[in-house]
């Protein structure tokens, strides 16, 4: 299953490592440093030009990518739960 994270971007749910709220996590100096280094090394991609509310860390074929998204972490979490709920429906 895929999770729509904003703009034209969808990512496979199985490739998502974590979803973080920008406001709550960037209080930490370590998180700010992590995002700074990731940006310098080209691991960060914005899904559109809007102000990001969350970032999604993914890994595909042993390559990491961080997406900045204007969709809140709460909404992304709910969407991922909805996707998981669909996956748990038993076929008759």
Rosetta blueprint (number, residue, H / E / L):
1 X L
2 X E
3 X E
4 X E
5 X E
6 X E
7 X L
8 X L
9 X E
10 X E
11 X E
12 X E
13 X H
14 X H
15 X H
16 X E
17 X E
18 X E
19 X E
20 X E
21 X E
22 X H
23 X H
24 X H
25 X H
26 X L
27 X L
28 X L
29 X H
30 X H
31 X H
32 X H
33 X H
34 X H
35 X H
36 X H
37 X H
38 X H
39 X H
40 X H
41 X L
42 X L
43 X L
44 X E
45 X E
46 X E
47 X L
48 X L
49 X L
50 X L
51 X L
52 X L
53 X L
54 X E
55 X E
56 X E
57 X E
58 X E
59 X E
60 X E
61 X L
62 X L
63 X E
64 X E
65 X E
66 X E
67 X E
68 X E
69 X E
70 X L
71 X L
72 X L
73 X H
74 X H
75 X H
76 X H
77 X H
78 X H
79 X H
80 X H
81 X H
82 X H
83 X H
84 X H
85 X H
86 X H
87 X H
88 X L
89 X L
90 X L
91 X L
92 X L
